[in-house]
């Protein structure tokens, strides 16, 4: 903004300069450019904005699909900031696609890279409780049997709460990362009485997966529960359950 001095005053715009008066003084400033939807969609100067919007939209929609699936797996109405965190995760993952042009990069190609896979595998679905705070086991996924297998299963010691059991459930999210059509397959809930003994093997077998040619995310949900007079009750608290991505199969 510049102040105009002299006997002649101006008002209005010429070129990129706008003249105006305020409190009896004359000023000049660069003309304000109004950015509207049409400008964003058509202007060559907005090309990068369009590219970023396209990729952010893909990340947000993918995050929403997975977030909704996780709510069903966890049987929670709300998961705090998880949706926003998932959107940030997939925004980072989509940028790992080094084959496609900006604006055309895909999450599936991003996930197929070592860094994309690393970001996904190390993302914490519940920041308040990791799985290894509830149990220790050699955990793997058997694709032929649609089963999560936990070997040398041990309960985490010295958890000072009212939990008498751990509730375990496996889930497979089958999703088309382009159309975002998805389906969930679950195992039966397995309840294990907490003890100091080691369990050789726990198998959580899911029902057959629909549309097996699509991408799959394999989750393990573990929560602390209390048995009272033959009935089981979930414990309150953000640290009373853990949800972990055990494996993934990505279709490009």
C-alpha positions in Angstrom: 0.0 0.0 0.0 1.3 3.5 -0.9 0.0 6.9 0.0 -0.7 9.4 -2.8 0.4 13.0 -2.3 -0.4 16.0 -4.5 -3.2 18.3 -5.4 -4.9 15.7 -7.6 -6.8 12.8 -6.1 -7.8 9.6 -7.8 -10.4 6.9 -7.2 -11.0 3.6 -9.0 -8.6 1.3 -10.7 -6.2 1.4 -13.6 -4.3 -1.7 -14.6 -3.4 -3.5 -11.4 -3.5 -0.4 -9.2 -6.5 0.7 -7.2 -6.8 4.3 -5.8 -9.0 5.0 -2.8 -9.5 7.5 0.1 -9.6 6.8 3.8 -9.9 9.4 6.6 -9.2 12.2 4.1 -6.0 10.7 2.8 -5.4 9.1 -0.6 -3.9 5.7 -1.1 -2.9 3.3 -3.9 -2.6 -0.4 -3.6 -2.3 -3.4 -5.9 -5.7 -4.5 -7.2 -7.1 -7.4 -5.3 -7.7 -10.5 -7.4 -10.8 -12.5 -6.4 -10.3 -16.2 -6.6 -13.6 -18.0 -7.4 -14.4 -21.6 -8.4 -14.2 -20.9 -12.1 -10.8 -19.4 -11.8 -9.6 -22.4 -9.8 -11.0 -24.8 -12.4 -9.7 -23.0 -15.5 -6.9 -20.6 -14.8 -3.4 -21.8 -15.8 -2.0 -20.1 -12.7 -4.2 -22.4 -10.5 -2.8 -25.6 -12.0 -0.9 -26.6 -8.9 -3.9 -25.8 -6.7 -6.1 -28.1 -8.8 -3.5 -30.9 -8.6 -3.3 -30.5 -4.8 -7.1 -30.5 -4.4 -7.4 -33.6 -6.5 -4.9 -35.6 -4.5 -6.2 -34.3 -1.1 -9.7 -35.3 -2.2 -8.5 -38.8 -3.0 -6.7 -39.0 0.4 -9.8 -37.7 2.3 -12.2 -40.1 0.6 -9.9 -43.1 1.2 -9.4 -42.1 4.8 -13.2 -41.8 5.3 -13.8 -45.3 3.9 -11.1 -46.8 6.2 -12.2 -44.7 9.1 -15.8 -46.0 8.8 -14.5 -49.6 8.6 -12.4 -49.1 11.7 -15.4 -47.7 13.6 -17.3 -50.9 12.8 -14.3 -53.1 13.8 -13.9 -51.2 17.1 -17.6 -50.8 17.7 -17.0 -47.1 18.5 -19.2 -44.2 17.5 -16.3 -41.8 17.3 -12.5 -42.3 17.1 -11.4 -38.8 18.0 -8.9 -37.3 15.5 -8.4 -40.6 13.6 -10.1 -39.4 10.5 -8.0 -36.3 10.2 -4.8 -38.3 11.0 -5.7 -40.9 8.3 -6.3 -38.1 5.8 -2.8 -36.8 6.6 -1.4 -40.3 6.2 -2.8 -40.9 2.8 -1.9 -37.4 1.6 1.7 -38.4 2.4 1.4 -41.8 0.9 -0.1 -40.5 -2.4 3.0 -38.3 -2.8 5.2 -41.4 -2.8 3.9 -42.2 -6.3 6.9 -41.3 -8.4 5.4 -42.7 -11.7 2.3 -40.5 -12.2 2.2 -36.7 -12.8 1.1 -34.5 -9.9 -2.6 -34.4 -9.7 -2.8 -37.9 -11.2 -0.9 -39.8 -8.5 -2.7 -42.6 -6.8 -2.7 -44.1 -3.3 -2.3 -47.7 -4.6 0.9 -46.7 -6.4 2.1 -44.8 -3.4 1.4 -47.8 -1.2 3.4 -50.0 -3.5 6.6 -48.1 -2.7 8.9 -49.0 0.2 8.2 -45.6 1.9 4.4 -45.8 1.3 4.4 -49.2 2.8 6.5 -48.1 5.8 4.2 -45.1 6.5 1.1 -47.4 6.5 2.7 -50.2 8.6 3.9 -47.7 11.3 0.8 -45.7 11.5 -0.8 -45.9 15.0 -4.5 -46.5 14.9 -4.8 -45.9 18.6 -2.1 -43.6 19.9 -3.2 -44.3 23.5 -2.5 -48.0 23.4 -0.2 -50.1 21.3 -0.9 -53.8 20.9 2.2 -54.7 22.8 0.8 -53.0 25.9 -1.9 -55.7 26.1 -0.1 -58.8 24.8 3.0 -60.2 23.2 3.0 -62.7 20.3 4.5 -63.6 17.0 1.8 -62.3 14.8 1.3 -63.2 11.1 -1.5 -63.5 8.5 -2.2 -66.7 6.6 -3.8 -65.5 3.3 -4.8 -69.1 2.2 -6.8 -69.5 5.4 -7.9 -65.9 5.9 -6.5 -66.1 9.4 -4.4 -64.1 11.8 -2.2 -66.4 13.8 -0.6 -65.4 17.1 2.1 -67.8 18.3 3.7 -67.8 21.8 0.8 -65.6 23.1 1.4 -64.0 26.4 -0.6 -61.4 28.3 1.2 -58.2 29.2 2.0 -58.3 32.9 1.1 -55.7 35.5 -1.9 -54.2 33.8 -3.5 -52.7 36.9 -7.2 -52.6 36.1 -10.4 -54.7 36.4 -9.9 -56.6 33.2 -10.4 -60.4 33.5 -10.1 -61.3 29.8 -8.8 -60.1 26.5 -11.2 -60.0 23.6 -9.6 -60.6 20.2 -11.1 -60.2 16.7 -9.6 -60.2 13.2 -11.0 -58.2 10.3 -10.2 -58.0 6.7 -11.2 -54.8 4.8 -11.5 -55.5 1.1 -11.5 -52.3 -0.9 -11.1 -50.9 -4.4 -8.8 -47.9 -4.0 -10.2 -46.3 -7.1 -14.0 -46.7 -6.7 -13.7 -47.1 -2.8 -16.2 -49.9 -2.8 -15.5 -51.9 0.2 -16.6 -54.9 2.3 -15.6 -56.3 5.7 -15.0 -59.8 6.8 -14.7 -60.7 10.5 -13.6 -63.6 12.6 -15.6 -64.7 15.6 -14.7 -63.0 18.9 -12.2 -64.9 21.0 -12.2 -64.2 24.7 -9.1 -65.3 26.6 -8.9 -65.5 30.4 -5.9 -63.4 31.6 -3.1 -65.5 33.2 0.6 -65.7 33.4 0.8 -68.8 31.1 1.9 -68.8 27.5 -0.6 -69.9 24.9 1.1 -71.8 22.0 -1.2 -70.6 19.3 -4.3 -68.5 18.8 -6.0 -68.6 15.4 -8.5 -65.9 14.3 -10.2 -67.1 11.1 -12.2 -64.6 9.0 -15.1 -65.5 6.8 -14.4 -65.8 3.0 -13.5 -62.4 1.5 -15.8 -60.9 -1.1 -14.1 -59.6 -4.3 -10.7 -61.2 -3.5 -9.0 -59.5 -6.4 -9.0 -56.1 -4.7 -6.7 -54.6 -2.1 -6.9 -55.9 1.5 -6.1 -54.5 4.9 -5.9 -57.0 7.7 -6.6 -55.7 11.2 -6.4 -57.1 14.7 -8.6 -55.6 17.4 -7.8 -56.4 21.0 -9.7 -55.0 24.0 -9.8 -55.5 27.7 -13.1 -56.8 29.1 -14.4 -57.8 32.5 -16.5 -60.9 33.3 -19.1 -60.4 36.0 -21.6 -63.2 36.8 -21.2 -64.8 33.5 -21.6 -61.6 31.5 -18.8 -59.7 29.7 -18.4 -55.9 29.9 -16.1 -53.6 27.9 -13.9 -51.3 29.9 -14.0 -47.6 29.4 -10.8 -45.7 28.5 -8.9 -44.9 25.4 -6.1 -47.2 26.6 -8.4 -50.2 27.1 -8.2 -51.4 23.5 -5.6 -51.7 20.7 -6.1 -51.8 16.9 -3.2 -52.8 14.7 -2.8 -53.3 10.9 -1.2 -56.7 10.7 -0.8 -56.9 6.9 -1.9 -55.5 3.6 -2.2 -56.6 0.0 -2.3 -53.7 -2.5 -3.7 -54.0 -6.1 -2.3 -51.5 -8.5 
